[in-house]
């Protein structure tokens, strides 16, 4: 009878310790959302495009394009 009483006491102590340990253990799950991507663009510069078409005497047409920023 004495052994049974000790066994029950040890069981109750073990369960109590487990319960208290679970009360003081807290794991917070942090959810992080991805930071928004900021896209910055530089102001567009003024550009000028000039297209020149040249036709030779033999009928060959040549086109050239020049872009200036």
mmCIF file as Biopython writes it, N, C-alpha, C and O atoms, coordinates in Angstrom:
data_model
#
loop_
_atom_site.group_PDB
_atom_site.id
_atom_site.type_symbol
_atom_site.label_atom_id
_atom_site.label_alt_id
_atom_site.label_comp_id
_atom_site.label_asym_id
_atom_site.label_entity_id
_atom_site.label_seq_id
_atom_site.pdbx_PDB_ins_code
_atom_site.Cartn_x
_atom_site.Cartn_y
_atom_site.Cartn_z
_atom_site.occupancy
_atom_site.B_iso_or_equiv
_atom_site.auth_seq_id
_atom_site.auth_asym_id
_atom_site.pdbx_PDB_model_num
ATOM 1   N N  . UNK A ? 1  ? 0.817  -1.184 0.000    1.0 0.0 1  A 1 
ATOM 2   C CA . UNK A ? 1  ? 0.000  0.000  0.000    1.0 0.0 1  A 1 
ATOM 3   C C  . UNK A ? 1  ? 0.870  1.261  0.000    1.0 0.0 1  A 1 
ATOM 4   O O  . UNK A ? 1  ? 0.550  2.251  -0.659   1.0 0.0 1  A 1 
ATOM 5   N N  . UNK A ? 2  ? 1.939  1.208  0.726    1.0 0.0 2  A 1 
ATOM 6   C CA . UNK A ? 2  ? 2.824  2.355  0.799    1.0 0.0 2  A 1 
ATOM 7   C C  . UNK A ? 2  ? 3.477  2.613  -0.559   1.0 0.0 2  A 1 
ATOM 8   O O  . UNK A ? 2  ? 3.626  3.768  -0.959   1.0 0.0 2  A 1 
ATOM 9   N N  . UNK A ? 3  ? 3.863  1.566  -1.265   1.0 0.0 3  A 1 
ATOM 10  C CA . UNK A ? 3  ? 4.480  1.697  -2.573   1.0 0.0 3  A 1 
ATOM 11  C C  . UNK A ? 3  ? 3.487  2.293  -3.567   1.0 0.0 3  A 1 
ATOM 12  O O  . UNK A ? 3  ? 3.846  3.130  -4.395   1.0 0.0 3  A 1 
ATOM 13  N N  . UNK A ? 4  ? 2.250  1.856  -3.474   1.0 0.0 4  A 1 
ATOM 14  C CA . UNK A ? 4  ? 1.209  2.373  -4.353   1.0 0.0 4  A 1 
ATOM 15  C C  . UNK A ? 4  ? 0.998  3.866  -4.121   1.0 0.0 4  A 1 
ATOM 16  O O  . UNK A ? 4  ? 0.823  4.623  -5.076   1.0 0.0 4  A 1 
ATOM 17  N N  . UNK A ? 5  ? 1.012  4.288  -2.880   1.0 0.0 5  A 1 
ATOM 18  C CA . UNK A ? 5  ? 0.820  5.691  -2.542   1.0 0.0 5  A 1 
ATOM 19  C C  . UNK A ? 5  ? 1.982  6.521  -3.077   1.0 0.0 5  A 1 
ATOM 20  O O  . UNK A ? 5  ? 1.753  7.617  -3.588   1.0 0.0 5  A 1 
ATOM 21  N N  . UNK A ? 6  ? 3.222  6.038  -2.978   1.0 0.0 6  A 1 
ATOM 22  C CA . UNK A ? 6  ? 4.398  6.745  -3.492   1.0 0.0 6  A 1 
ATOM 23  C C  . UNK A ? 6  ? 4.345  6.832  -5.020   1.0 0.0 6  A 1 
ATOM 24  O O  . UNK A ? 6  ? 4.677  7.861  -5.609   1.0 0.0 6  A 1 
ATOM 25  N N  . UNK A ? 7  ? 3.927  5.743  -5.640   1.0 0.0 7  A 1 
ATOM 26  C CA . UNK A ? 7  ? 3.829  5.723  -7.098   1.0 0.0 7  A 1 
ATOM 27  C C  . UNK A ? 7  ? 2.805  6.748  -7.575   1.0 0.0 7  A 1 
ATOM 28  O O  . UNK A ? 7  ? 3.052  7.455  -8.553   1.0 0.0 7  A 1 
ATOM 29  N N  . UNK A ? 8  ? 1.686  6.836  -6.916   1.0 0.0 8  A 1 
ATOM 30  C CA . UNK A ? 8  ? 0.657  7.814  -7.289   1.0 0.0 8  A 1 
ATOM 31  C C  . UNK A ? 8  ? 1.139  9.239  -7.038   1.0 0.0 8  A 1 
ATOM 32  O O  . UNK A ? 8  ? 0.850  10.143 -7.822   1.0 0.0 8  A 1 
ATOM 33  N N  . UNK A ? 9  ? 1.869  9.438  -5.949   1.0 0.0 9  A 1 
ATOM 34  C CA . UNK A ? 9  ? 2.395  10.771 -5.650   1.0 0.0 9  A 1 
ATOM 35  C C  . UNK A ? 9  ? 3.406  11.194 -6.712   1.0 0.0 9  A 1 
ATOM 36  O O  . UNK A ? 9  ? 3.367  12.328 -7.189   1.0 0.0 9  A 1 
ATOM 37  N N  . UNK A ? 10 ? 4.307  10.293 -7.081   1.0 0.0 10 A 1 
ATOM 38  C CA . UNK A ? 10 ? 5.293  10.614 -8.112   1.0 0.0 10 A 1 
ATOM 39  C C  . UNK A ? 10 ? 4.620  10.882 -9.466   1.0 0.0 10 A 1 
ATOM 40  O O  . UNK A ? 10 ? 5.056  11.756 -10.216  1.0 0.0 10 A 1 
ATOM 41  N N  . UNK A ? 11 ? 3.577  10.141 -9.767   1.0 0.0 11 A 1 
ATOM 42  C CA . UNK A ? 11 ? 2.842  10.353 -11.012  1.0 0.0 11 A 1 
ATOM 43  C C  . UNK A ? 11 ? 2.183  11.722 -11.026  1.0 0.0 11 A 1 
ATOM 44  O O  . UNK A ? 11 ? 2.240  12.431 -12.030  1.0 0.0 11 A 1 
ATOM 45  N N  . UNK A ? 12 ? 1.570  12.091 -9.934   1.0 0.0 12 A 1 
ATOM 46  C CA . UNK A ? 12 ? 0.913  13.395 -9.842   1.0 0.0 12 A 1 
ATOM 47  C C  . UNK A ? 12 ? 1.926  14.537 -9.897   1.0 0.0 12 A 1 
ATOM 48  O O  . UNK A ? 12 ? 1.654  15.576 -10.498  1.0 0.0 12 A 1 
ATOM 49  N N  . UNK A ? 13 ? 3.091  14.351 -9.274   1.0 0.0 13 A 1 
ATOM 50  C CA . UNK A ? 13 ? 4.139  15.370 -9.318   1.0 0.0 13 A 1 
ATOM 51  C C  . UNK A ? 13 ? 4.636  15.525 -10.755  1.0 0.0 13 A 1 
ATOM 52  O O  . UNK A ? 13 ? 4.828  16.644 -11.230  1.0 0.0 13 A 1 
ATOM 53  N N  . UNK A ? 14 ? 4.842  14.399 -11.447  1.0 0.0 14 A 1 
ATOM 54  C CA . UNK A ? 14 ? 5.316  14.461 -12.827  1.0 0.0 14 A 1 
ATOM 55  C C  . UNK A ? 14 ? 4.309  15.168 -13.726  1.0 0.0 14 A 1 
ATOM 56  O O  . UNK A ? 14 ? 4.692  15.983 -14.565  1.0 0.0 14 A 1 
ATOM 57  N N  . UNK A ? 15 ? 3.023  14.862 -13.558  1.0 0.0 15 A 1 
ATOM 58  C CA . UNK A ? 15 ? 1.991  15.522 -14.351  1.0 0.0 15 A 1 
ATOM 59  C C  . UNK A ? 15 ? 1.900  17.017 -14.029  1.0 0.0 15 A 1 
ATOM 60  O O  . UNK A ? 15 ? 1.683  17.838 -14.921  1.0 0.0 15 A 1 
ATOM 61  N N  . UNK A ? 16 ? 2.067  17.358 -12.766  1.0 0.0 16 A 1 
ATOM 62  C CA . UNK A ? 16 ? 2.025  18.767 -12.363  1.0 0.0 16 A 1 
ATOM 63  C C  . UNK A ? 16 ? 3.188  19.546 -12.965  1.0 0.0 16 A 1 
ATOM 64  O O  . UNK A ? 16 ? 3.021  20.671 -13.437  1.0 0.0 16 A 1 
ATOM 65  N N  . UNK A ? 17 ? 4.364  18.935 -12.940  1.0 0.0 17 A 1 
ATOM 66  C CA . UNK A ? 17 ? 5.544  19.603 -13.506  1.0 0.0 17 A 1 
ATOM 67  C C  . UNK A ? 17 ? 5.365  19.796 -15.015  1.0 0.0 17 A 1 
ATOM 68  O O  . UNK A ? 17 ? 5.708  20.850 -15.551  1.0 0.0 17 A 1 
ATOM 69  N N  . UNK A ? 18 ? 4.836  18.795 -15.691  1.0 0.0 18 A 1 
ATOM 70  C CA . UNK A ? 18 ? 4.581  18.926 -17.128  1.0 0.0 18 A 1 
ATOM 71  C C  . UNK A ? 18 ? 3.570  20.033 -17.405  1.0 0.0 18 A 1 
ATOM 72  O O  . UNK A ? 18 ? 3.745  20.821 -18.335  1.0 0.0 18 A 1 
ATOM 73  N N  . UNK A ? 19 ? 2.520  20.092 -16.604  1.0 0.0 19 A 1 
ATOM 74  C CA . UNK A ? 19 ? 1.501  21.117 -16.791  1.0 0.0 19 A 1 
ATOM 75  C C  . UNK A ? 19 ? 2.083  22.512 -16.571  1.0 0.0 19 A 1 
ATOM 76  O O  . UNK A ? 19 ? 1.830  23.425 -17.358  1.0 0.0 19 A 1 
ATOM 77  N N  . UNK A ? 20 ? 2.860  22.675 -15.506  1.0 0.0 20 A 1 
ATOM 78  C CA . UNK A ? 20 ? 3.460  23.981 -15.227  1.0 0.0 20 A 1 
ATOM 79  C C  . UNK A ? 20 ? 4.460  24.375 -16.312  1.0 0.0 20 A 1 
ATOM 80  O O  . UNK A ? 20 ? 4.548  25.545 -16.685  1.0 0.0 20 A 1 
ATOM 81  N N  . UNK A ? 21 ? 5.205  23.406 -16.810  1.0 0.0 21 A 1 
ATOM 82  C CA . UNK A ? 21 ? 6.170  23.698 -17.873  1.0 0.0 21 A 1 
ATOM 83  C C  . UNK A ? 21 ? 5.452  24.160 -19.134  1.0 0.0 21 A 1 
ATOM 84  O O  . UNK A ? 21 ? 5.931  25.056 -19.829  1.0 0.0 21 A 1 
ATOM 85  N N  . UNK A ? 22 ? 4.306  23.553 -19.433  1.0 0.0 22 A 1 
ATOM 86  C CA . UNK A ? 22 ? 3.570  23.961 -20.629  1.0 0.0 22 A 1 
ATOM 87  C C  . UNK A ? 22 ? 2.939  25.336 -20.458  1.0 0.0 22 A 1 
ATOM 88  O O  . UNK A ? 22 ? 2.727  26.042 -21.444  1.0 0.0 22 A 1 
ATOM 89  N N  . UNK A ? 23 ? 2.637  25.723 -19.236  1.0 0.0 23 A 1 
ATOM 90  C CA . UNK A ? 23 ? 2.066  27.052 -19.004  1.0 0.0 23 A 1 
ATOM 91  C C  . UNK A ? 23 ? 3.092  28.148 -19.242  1.0 0.0 23 A 1 
ATOM 92  O O  . UNK A ? 23 ? 2.745  29.228 -19.721  1.0 0.0 23 A 1 
ATOM 93  N N  . UNK A ? 24 ? 4.338  27.885 -18.916  1.0 0.0 24 A 1 
ATOM 94  C CA . UNK A ? 24 ? 5.367  28.901 -19.051  1.0 0.0 24 A 1 
ATOM 95  C C  . UNK A ? 24 ? 6.096  28.834 -20.380  1.0 0.0 24 A 1 
ATOM 96  O O  . UNK A ? 24 ? 6.976  29.657 -20.637  1.0 0.0 24 A 1 
ATOM 97  N N  . UNK A ? 25 ? 5.762  27.900 -21.212  1.0 0.0 25 A 1 
ATOM 98  C CA . UNK A ? 25 ? 6.378  27.795 -22.524  1.0 0.0 25 A 1 
ATOM 99  C C  . UNK A ? 25 ? 5.396  28.361 -23.530  1.0 0.0 25 A 1 
ATOM 100 O O  . UNK A ? 25 ? 4.275  27.874 -23.676  1.0 0.0 25 A 1 
ATOM 101 N N  . UNK A ? 26 ? 5.841  29.403 -24.225  1.0 0.0 26 A 1 
ATOM 102 C CA . UNK A ? 26 ? 4.985  30.041 -25.210  1.0 0.0 26 A 1 
ATOM 103 C C  . UNK A ? 26 ? 5.807  30.266 -26.456  1.0 0.0 26 A 1 
ATOM 104 O O  . UNK A ? 26 ? 6.856  30.909 -26.420  1.0 0.0 26 A 1 
ATOM 105 N N  . UNK A ? 27 ? 5.329  29.738 -27.539  1.0 0.0 27 A 1 
ATOM 106 C CA . UNK A ? 27 ? 6.027  29.918 -28.802  1.0 0.0 27 A 1 
ATOM 107 C C  . UNK A ? 27 ? 5.134  30.754 -29.698  1.0 0.0 27 A 1 
ATOM 108 O O  . UNK A ? 27 ? 4.061  30.320 -30.117  1.0 0.0 27 A 1 
ATOM 109 N N  . UNK A ? 28 ? 5.593  31.953 -29.981  1.0 0.0 28 A 1 
ATOM 110 C CA . UNK A ? 28 ? 4.819  32.855 -30.821  1.0 0.0 28 A 1 
ATOM 111 C C  . UNK A ? 28 ? 5.241  32.650 -32.269  1.0 0.0 28 A 1 
ATOM 112 O O  . UNK A ? 28 ? 6.425  32.703 -32.603  1.0 0.0 28 A 1 
ATOM 113 N N  . UNK A ? 29 ? 4.256  32.416 -33.114  1.0 0.0 29 A 1 
ATOM 114 C CA . UNK A ? 29 ? 4.551  32.281 -34.534  1.0 0.0 29 A 1 
ATOM 115 C C  . UNK A ? 29 ? 4.468  33.658 -35.164  1.0 0.0 29 A 1 
ATOM 116 O O  . UNK A ? 29 ? 3.424  34.311 -35.136  1.0 0.0 29 A 1 
ATOM 117 N N  . UNK A ? 30 ? 5.564  34.081 -35.723  1.0 0.0 30 A 1 
ATOM 118 C CA . UNK A ? 30 ? 5.590  35.384 -36.370  1.0 0.0 30 A 1 
ATOM 119 C C  . UNK A ? 30 ? 5.339  35.197 -37.853  1.0 0.0 30 A 1 
ATOM 120 O O  . UNK A ? 30 ? 6.032  34.447 -38.539  1.0 0.0 30 A 1 
ATOM 121 N N  . UNK A ? 31 ? 4.348  35.888 -38.314  1.0 0.0 31 A 1 
ATOM 122 C CA . UNK A ? 31 ? 4.077  35.855 -39.742  1.0 0.0 31 A 1 
ATOM 123 C C  . UNK A ? 31 ? 4.583  37.161 -40.328  1.0 0.0 31 A 1 
ATOM 124 O O  . UNK A ? 31 ? 4.159  38.245 -39.928  1.0 0.0 31 A 1 
ATOM 125 N N  . UNK A ? 32 ? 5.469  37.044 -41.257  1.0 0.0 32 A 1 
ATOM 126 C CA . UNK A ? 32 ? 6.022  38.235 -41.889  1.0 0.0 32 A 1 
ATOM 127 C C  . UNK A ? 32 ? 5.517  38.302 -43.313  1.0 0.0 32 A 1 
ATOM 128 O O  . UNK A ? 32 ? 5.610  37.338 -44.073  1.0 0.0 32 A 1 
ATOM 129 N N  . UNK A ? 33 ? 4.994  39.429 -43.650  1.0 0.0 33 A 1 
ATOM 130 C CA . UNK A ? 33 ? 4.555  39.625 -45.026  1.0 0.0 33 A 1 
ATOM 131 C C  . UNK A ? 33 ? 5.714  40.236 -45.793  1.0 0.0 33 A 1 
ATOM 132 O O  . UNK A ? 33 ? 6.481  41.025 -45.241  1.0 0.0 33 A 1 
ATOM 133 N N  . UNK A ? 34 ? 5.843  39.882 -47.045  1.0 0.0 34 A 1 
ATOM 134 C CA . UNK A ? 34 ? 6.950  40.448 -47.811  1.0 0.0 34 A 1 
ATOM 135 C C  . UNK A ? 34 ? 6.801  41.954 -47.944  1.0 0.0 34 A 1 
ATOM 136 O O  . UNK A ? 34 ? 5.701  42.477 -48.123  1.0 0.0 34 A 1 
ATOM 137 N N  . UNK A ? 35 ? 7.916  42.627 -47.853  1.0 0.0 35 A 1 
ATOM 138 C CA . UNK A ? 35 ? 7.873  44.078 -47.961  1.0 0.0 35 A 1 
ATOM 139 C C  . UNK A ? 35 ? 7.552  44.460 -49.399  1.0 0.0 35 A 1 
ATOM 140 O O  . UNK A ? 35 ? 8.042  43.826 -50.334  1.0 0.0 35 A 1 
ATOM 141 N N  . UNK A ? 36 ? 6.750  45.468 -49.578  1.0 0.0 36 A 1 
ATOM 142 C CA . UNK A ? 36 ? 6.402  45.865 -50.941  1.0 0.0 36 A 1 
ATOM 143 C C  . UNK A ? 36 ? 7.626  46.405 -51.670  1.0 0.0 36 A 1 
ATOM 144 O O  . UNK A ? 36 ? 8.443  47.125 -51.097  1.0 0.0 36 A 1 
ATOM 145 N N  . UNK A ? 37 ? 7.731  46.051 -52.911  1.0 0.0 37 A 1 
ATOM 146 C CA . UNK A ? 37 ? 8.847  46.499 -53.728  1.0 0.0 37 A 1 
ATOM 147 C C  . UNK A ? 37 ? 8.524  47.878 -54.287  1.0 0.0 37 A 1 
ATOM 148 O O  . UNK A ? 37 ? 7.468  48.099 -54.880  1.0 0.0 37 A 1 
ATOM 149 N N  . UNK A ? 38 ? 9.450  48.786 -54.085  1.0 0.0 38 A 1 
ATOM 150 C CA . UNK A ? 38 ? 9.269  50.142 -54.590  1.0 0.0 38 A 1 
ATOM 151 C C  . UNK A ? 38 ? 10.108 50.278 -55.850  1.0 0.0 38 A 1 
ATOM 152 O O  . UNK A ? 38 ? 11.327 50.105 -55.825  1.0 0.0 38 A 1 
ATOM 153 N N  . UNK A ? 39 ? 9.449  50.585 -56.927  1.0 0.0 39 A 1 
ATOM 154 C CA . UNK A ? 39 ? 10.145 50.753 -58.196  1.0 0.0 39 A 1 
ATOM 155 C C  . UNK A ? 39 ? 10.258 52.238 -58.462  1.0 0.0 39 A 1 
ATOM 156 O O  . UNK A ? 39 ? 9.261  52.952 -58.560  1.0 0.0 39 A 1 
ATOM 157 N N  . UNK A ? 40 ? 11.490 52.682 -58.576  1.0 0.0 40 A 1 
ATOM 158 C CA . UNK A ? 40 ? 11.702 54.092 -58.884  1.0 0.0 40 A 1 
ATOM 159 C C  . UNK A ? 40 ? 12.231 54.197 -60.298  1.0 0.0 40 A 1 
ATOM 160 O O  . UNK A ? 40 ? 13.082 53.416 -60.724  1.0 0.0 40 A 1 
ATOM 161 N N  . UNK A ? 41 ? 11.726 55.149 -60.995  1.0 0.0 41 A 1 
ATOM 162 C CA . UNK A ? 41 ? 12.188 55.377 -62.352  1.0 0.0 41 A 1 
ATOM 163 C C  . UNK A ? 41 ? 12.773 56.766 -62.436  1.0 0.0 41 A 1 
ATOM 164 O O  . UNK A ? 41 ? 12.307 57.705 -61.791  1.0 0.0 41 A 1 
ATOM 165 N N  . UNK A ? 42 ? 13.793 56.870 -63.239  1.0 0.0 42 A 1 
ATOM 166 C CA . UNK A ? 42 ? 14.390 58.179 -63.438  1.0 0.0 42 A 1 
ATOM 167 C C  . UNK A ? 42 ? 13.550 58.922 -64.470  1.0 0.0 42 A 1 
ATOM 168 O O  . UNK A ? 42 ? 12.968 58.304 -65.362  1.0 0.0 42 A 1 
ATOM 169 N N  . UNK A ? 43 ? 13.486 60.215 -64.354  1.0 0.0 43 A 1 
ATOM 170 C CA . UNK A ? 43 ? 12.704 60.949 -65.342  1.0 0.0 43 A 1 
ATOM 171 C C  . UNK A ? 43 ? 13.310 60.749 -66.730  1.0 0.0 43 A 1 
ATOM 172 O O  . UNK A ? 43 ? 14.526 60.785 -66.917  1.0 0.0 43 A 1 
ATOM 173 N N  . UNK A ? 44 ? 12.437 60.541 -67.671  1.0 0.0 44 A 1 
ATOM 174 C CA . UNK A ? 44 ? 12.932 60.282 -69.025  1.0 0.0 44 A 1 
ATOM 175 C C  . UNK A ? 44 ? 13.562 61.546 -69.593  1.0 0.0 44 A 1 
ATOM 176 O O  . UNK A ? 44 ? 13.070 62.661 -69.417  1.0 0.0 44 A 1 
ATOM 177 N N  . UNK A ? 45 ? 14.656 61.317 -70.271  1.0 0.0 45 A 1 
ATOM 178 C CA . UNK A ? 45 ? 15.335 62.453 -70.887  1.0 0.0 45 A 1 
ATOM 179 C C  . UNK A ? 45 ? 14.740 62.678 -72.267  1.0 0.0 45 A 1 
ATOM 180 O O  . UNK A ? 45 ? 14.146 61.776 -72.858  1.0 0.0 45 A 1 
ATOM 181 N N  . UNK A ? 46 ? 14.903 63.857 -72.754  1.0 0.0 46 A 1 
ATOM 182 C CA . UNK A ? 46 ? 14.386 64.189 -74.072  1.0 0.0 46 A 1 
ATOM 183 C C  . UNK A ? 46 ? 15.315 63.604 -75.122  1.0 0.0 46 A 1 
ATOM 184 O O  . UNK A ? 46 ? 16.527 63.820 -75.088  1.0 0.0 46 A 1 
ATOM 185 N N  . UNK A ? 47 ? 14.744 62.876 -76.036  1.0 0.0 47 A 1 
ATOM 186 C CA . UNK A ? 47 ? 15.549 62.314 -77.119  1.0 0.0 47 A 1 
ATOM 187 C C  . UNK A ? 47 ? 14.958 62.729 -78.449  1.0 0.0 47 A 1 
ATOM 188 O O  . UNK A ? 47 ? 13.757 62.967 -78.572  1.0 0.0 47 A 1 
ATOM 189 N N  . UNK A ? 48 ? 15.816 62.809 -79.428  1.0 0.0 48 A 1 
ATOM 190 C CA . UNK A ? 48 ? 15.396 63.217 -80.765  1.0 0.0 48 A 1 
ATOM 191 C C  . UNK A ? 48 ? 15.879 62.165 -81.743  1.0 0.0 48 A 1 
ATOM 192 O O  . UNK A ? 48 ? 17.062 61.822 -81.762  1.0 0.0 48 A 1 
ATOM 193 N N  . UNK A ? 49 ? 14.972 61.656 -82.551  1.0 0.0 49 A 1 
ATOM 194 C CA . UNK A ? 49 ? 15.303 60.638 -83.524  1.0 0.0 49 A 1 
ATOM 195 C C  . UNK A ? 49 ? 15.161 61.221 -84.922  1.0 0.0 49 A 1 
ATOM 196 O O  . UNK A ? 49 ? 14.138 61.810 -85.272  1.0 0.0 49 A 1 
ATOM 197 N N  . UNK A ? 50 ? 16.200 61.043 -85.699  1.0 0.0 50 A 1 
ATOM 198 C CA . UNK A ? 50 ? 16.193 61.530 -87.068  1.0 0.0 50 A 1 
ATOM 199 C C  . UNK A ? 50 ? 16.371 60.355 -88.005  1.0 0.0 50 A 1 
ATOM 200 O O  . UNK A ? 50 ? 17.311 59.575 -87.849  1.0 0.0 50 A 1 
ATOM 201 N N  . UNK A ? 51 ? 15.481 60.215 -88.978  1.0 0.0 51 A 1 
ATOM 202 C CA . UNK A ? 51 ? 15.572 59.142 -89.962  1.0 0.0 51 A 1 
ATOM 203 C C  . UNK A ? 51 ? 15.845 59.758 -91.330  1.0 0.0 51 A 1 
ATOM 204 O O  . UNK A ? 51 ? 15.147 60.671 -91.774  1.0 0.0 51 A 1 
ATOM 205 N N  . UNK A ? 52 ? 16.870 59.237 -91.980  1.0 0.0 52 A 1 
ATOM 206 C CA . UNK A ? 52 ? 17.243 59.745 -93.300  1.0 0.0 52 A 1 
ATOM 207 C C  . UNK A ? 52 ? 17.173 58.601 -94.300  1.0 0.0 52 A 1 
ATOM 208 O O  . UNK A ? 52 ? 17.706 57.519 -94.053  1.0 0.0 52 A 1 
ATOM 209 N N  . UNK A ? 53 ? 16.523 58.840 -95.418  1.0 0.0 53 A 1 
ATOM 210 C CA . UNK A ? 53 ? 16.432 57.845 -96.487  1.0 0.0 53 A 1 
ATOM 211 C C  . UNK A ? 53 ? 17.169 58.390 -97.702  1.0 0.0 53 A 1 
ATOM 212 O O  . UNK A ? 53 ? 16.909 59.507 -98.149  1.0 0.0 53 A 1 
ATOM 213 N N  . UNK A ? 54 ? 18.089 57.594 -98.230  1.0 0.0 54 A 1 
ATOM 214 C CA . UNK A ? 54 ? 18.885 58.010 -99.389  1.0 0.0 54 A 1 
ATOM 215 C C  . UNK A ? 54 ? 18.716 56.988 -100.504 1.0 0.0 54 A 1 
ATOM 216 O O  . UNK A ? 54 ? 18.831 55.785 -100.268 1.0 0.0 54 A 1 
ATOM 217 N N  . UNK A ? 55 ? 18.447 57.453 -101.697 1.0 0.0 55 A 1 
ATOM 218 C CA . UNK A ? 55 ? 18.322 56.575 -102.857 1.0 0.0 55 A 1 
ATOM 219 C C  . UNK A ? 55 ? 19.454 56.895 -103.821 1.0 0.0 55 A 1 
ATOM 220 O O  . UNK A ? 55 ? 19.639 58.047 -104.214 1.0 0.0 55 A 1 
ATOM 221 N N  . UNK A ? 56 ? 20.207 55.875 -104.198 1.0 0.0 56 A 1 
ATOM 222 C CA . UNK A ? 56 ? 21.319 56.054 -105.141 1.0 0.0 56 A 1 
ATOM 223 C C  . UNK A ? 56 ? 20.800 55.982 -106.577 1.0 0.0 56 A 1 
ATOM 224 O O  . UNK A ? 56 ? 19.626 55.702 -106.820 1.0 0.0 56 A 1 
ATOM 225 N N  . UNK A ? 57 ? 21.714 56.245 -107.526 1.0 0.0 57 A 1 
ATOM 226 C CA . UNK A ? 57 ? 21.355 56.218 -108.951 1.0 0.0 57 A 1 
ATOM 227 C C  . UNK A ? 57 ? 20.987 54.816 -109.422 1.0 0.0 57 A 1 
ATOM 228 O O  . UNK A ? 57 ? 20.187 54.657 -110.344 1.0 0.0 57 A 1 
ATOM 229 N N  . UNK A ? 58 ? 21.581 53.782 -108.776 1.0 0.0 58 A 1 
ATOM 230 C CA . UNK A ? 58 ? 21.301 52.428 -109.243 1.0 0.0 58 A 1 
ATOM 231 C C  . UNK A ? 58 ? 20.034 51.847 -108.590 1.0 0.0 58 A 1 
ATOM 232 O O  . UNK A ? 58 ? 19.741 50.671 -108.802 1.0 0.0 58 A 1 
ATOM 233 N N  . UNK A ? 59 ? 19.278 52.621 -107.811 1.0 0.0 59 A 1 
ATOM 234 C CA . UNK A ? 59 ? 18.007 52.170 -107.248 1.0 0.0 59 A 1 
ATOM 235 C C  . UNK A ? 59 ? 18.101 51.595 -105.848 1.0 0.0 59 A 1 
ATOM 236 O O  . UNK A ? 59 ? 17.095 51.144 -105.301 1.0 0.0 59 A 1 
ATOM 237 N N  . UNK A ? 60 ? 19.311 51.602 -105.241 1.0 0.0 60 A 1 
ATOM 238 C CA . UNK A ? 60 ? 19.468 51.080 -103.881 1.0 0.0 60 A 1 
ATOM 239 C C  . UNK A ? 60 ? 19.037 52.166 -102.896 1.0 0.0 60 A 1 
ATOM 240 O O  . UNK A ? 60 ? 19.509 53.302 -102.955 1.0 0.0 60 A 1 
ATOM 241 N N  . UNK A ? 61 ? 18.130 51.791 -101.989 1.0 0.0 61 A 1 
ATOM 242 C CA . UNK A ? 61 ? 17.641 52.732 -100.974 1.0 0.0 61 A 1 
ATOM 243 C C  . UNK A ? 61 ? 18.297 52.391 -99.648  1.0 0.0 61 A 1 
ATOM 244 O O  . UNK A ? 61 ? 18.325 51.235 -99.225  1.0 0.0 61 A 1 
ATOM 245 N N  . UNK A ? 62 ? 18.817 53.409 -99.009  1.0 0.0 62 A 1 
ATOM 246 C CA . UNK A ? 62 ? 19.490 53.221 -97.724  1.0 0.0 62 A 1 
ATOM 247 C C  . UNK A ? 62 ? 18.816 54.119 -96.692  1.0 0.0 62 A 1 
ATOM 248 O O  . UNK A ? 62 ? 18.617 55.313 -96.916  1.0 0.0 62 A 1 
ATOM 249 N N  . UNK A ? 63 ? 18.464 53.503 -95.536  1.0 0.0 63 A 1 
ATOM 250 C CA . UNK A ? 63 ? 17.825 54.246 -94.461  1.0 0.0 63 A 1 
ATOM 251 C C  . UNK A ? 63 ? 18.757 54.258 -93.262  1.0 0.0 63 A 1 
ATOM 252 O O  . UNK A ? 63 ? 19.290 53.212 -92.892  1.0 0.0 63 A 1 
ATOM 253 N N  . UNK A ? 64 ? 18.964 55.404 -92.655  1.0 0.0 64 A 1 
ATOM 254 C CA . UNK A ? 64 ? 19.783 55.501 -91.452  1.0 0.0 64 A 1 
ATOM 255 C C  . UNK A ? 64 ? 19.007 56.271 -90.403  1.0 0.0 64 A 1 
ATOM 256 O O  . UNK A ? 64 ? 18.332 57.255 -90.704  1.0 0.0 64 A 1 
ATOM 257 N N  . UNK A ? 65 ? 19.114 55.803 -89.151  1.0 0.0 65 A 1 
ATOM 258 C CA . UNK A ? 65 ? 18.404 56.428 -88.035  1.0 0.0 65 A 1 
ATOM 259 C C  . UNK A ? 65 ? 19.422 56.890 -87.015  1.0 0.0 65 A 1 
ATOM 260 O O  . UNK A ? 65 ? 20.315 56.132 -86.635  1.0 0.0 65 A 1 
ATOM 261 N N  . UNK A ? 66 ? 19.294 58.127 -86.569  1.0 0.0 66 A 1 
ATOM 262 C CA . UNK A ? 66 ? 20.183 58.682 -85.562  1.0 0.0 66 A 1 
ATOM 263 C C  . UNK A ? 66 ? 19.336 59.126 -84.372  1.0 0.0 66 A 1 
ATOM 264 O O  . UNK A ? 66 ? 18.364 59.862 -84.541  1.0 0.0 66 A 1 
ATOM 265 N N  . UNK A ? 67 ? 19.708 58.674 -83.155  1.0 0.0 67 A 1 
ATOM 266 C CA . UNK A ? 67 ? 18.999 59.076 -81.946  1.0 0.0 67 A 1 
ATOM 267 C C  . UNK A ? 67 ? 19.940 59.901 -81.086  1.0 0.0 67 A 1 
ATOM 268 O O  . UNK A ? 67 ? 21.056 59.471 -80.794  1.0 0.0 67 A 1 
ATOM 269 N N  . UNK A ? 68 ? 19.500 61.076 -80.682  1.0 0.0 68 A 1 
ATOM 270 C CA . UNK A ? 68 ? 20.298 61.969 -79.867  1.0 0.0 68 A 1 
ATOM 271 C C  . UNK A ? 68 ? 19.585 62.143 -78.523  1.0 0.0 68 A 1 
ATOM 272 O O  . UNK A ? 68 ? 18.379 62.385 -78.485  1.0 0.0 68 A 1 
ATOM 273 N N  . UNK A ? 69 ? 20.326 62.021 -77.436  1.0 0.0 69 A 1 
ATOM 274 C CA . UNK A ? 69 ? 19.755 62.200 -76.093  1.0 0.0 69 A 1 
ATOM 275 C C  . UNK A ? 69 ? 20.093 63.545 -75.545  1.0 0.0 69 A 1 
ATOM 276 O O  . UNK A ? 69 ? 19.698 63.872 -74.426  1.0 0.0 69 A 1 
#
